[in-house]
Amino acid sequence: MEYLLYRILIFIHVISVIASIGPFFILLPLVKKLRVAKGEELDAYIGTFRYVVQLSKHSGHVLVGSGILLVVLGPWTWGTPWIVMTLIILFLSLFFLARAFSPTLRKFYEEGQNPDELTAKLKRSIWIYIVLLLAMLWFMVGKPALW
């Protein structure tokens, strides 16, 4: 029974990783459309953008919760190098996510803002966040022995 519970937790963990990373790839073509969008169209694109960020945040909660349970119930310790590195990147990504998207999205509604600069900033933020998430994924899958 314990083995089955552990496998279910791994499944939940993997699904939450997919839900955390995958939607950001959808945002890349959406950013191009933000450059020229106005009115209701702009509202729809920004709403979609905010939804994806919220989905990623909530998937991240499931990801962290299932990860904690996997460490507590599994063969790994909190001092394992790949777990330590994953946690460091996780905390960095939390600070980044908190400041990367919402302030820039609000600026689309301000007068005198350059949409080209805002979309370039959003695109750069998306790629930085994807790289952070993929680095965590690499540590979790590859489990490198760093020290």
N, C-alpha and C positions, 0 to 999 in steps of 0.2 A: 504494500500500500504506500509506504514511504517513497519508494522508487517511482511509482506512478504520480504521486503528488509533485515530486521534483521535476519529472518530465513535463507535467502540465505547467509548472512555473516557468520552465525554459520556453515552452511554446508561447505563453503570455508575454514573456520578456522579448522574444523575437518579434511577435506581432506589434508590440509597442514600439520597437525600434523602427519597423517599417512605417508605422503611422507617424513617427517623429521625423523621419528623414524624407520619405517619399513625397509628401505634399510640397516641399520646397522646390522640387524640380518643376512642378506645375506653375510656380510663380515666375519662373524665368521668362516664358513668353508673355505672361500677363504684364510684366514690367514694361515691355515695349509699348503695350496699348495704353498704359497710364500716361505716357508722354503726350498724347494728343486727345485724351478723353476729357470731356466736359459734362457738367450737370449730372443727370441720372446715370449716365454711363460711368463717370468717374466714381460716383457713389457705389455702383455695383462692383467695380474693380477693387476699390479700397475695402469694401465689405468682404469680398472674397479673400483678399490679402489678410485682413484681420482674422477671418475665420481659420485660415491655414495656420497662422501664428498661434491662435488659441488651441487648435487641434494638436499642434506640436507640443504646446505647454502641458496639456492634459495627458497626452500620450507619454510625455516625460515623467509625469507623476507616477503613472503605472509602471514605467520603465524603472524608475528609482525604487519604487516599492517592491517590485518583483526581484530586482537586483539585490536588494537588502536581504530578502528572504532566501535567495539562492546562495548568498554568502553564508548566512546563518545556518542553513540546512545542508549546505554542500561541503565539499572537501577543501574549499579555499579559505584563506584568512584575510583579514583586513590589511595585513602587511605585504600581501602578494604584490610584486611590482606592477603587473598589468592592472590590478585593481586600484592601486595608488595612483597610477598615471591616468586611469579613466576618471577617477574622482577629481583629480586636479583639473583635467580638461572640462569635466562637467561643471565645476564651479566657475571656471572662466567663461564657459558658454552661457551660464545663467546670467552673469553680469552683462555679457554681450547682448543677449536676447532682450534684456530689460531696456536697453538703450538703442538698439539698432533699428527697429522698425517703426514703432508708434510715433516718435517725434517727427520722423521724416514723412510719414503718412499724413500727419496733421498739417504739414507745410503745404501740401497740395491744395488746401483750401485757402491759404493766405495769398493776398494780392502781392504781386511783384516777385513771386518765386519763379525760378527758372526750372521748368519741368525736365529739361535735359539733365541738369545737375542732380535733381532729386531722383530721377530714374537711375542715373549712373550710381548714385550713392546706395539706392536700394539693391541694385544688381550686385554691387560689390559686397554689401552686407549679406545677401543671400549666399553668395559663394563662400564667404568667410564662415558663415554658420554651417553650411554643408561640409566644408573641410573639417571644422571642429567635430561635427557629428560623425563623419567618416573616420576620423582619427580615433574617437572613442570606440567605434565599431571594430576598427582594426585591432585595438588592444583587447577587446572582448573575444574576438574570434581567433586572433593569432596567439594570444597569451604569451608574449615574448618574455624571456627571462632577462631583465635589464640589469639586475644586480644580484 
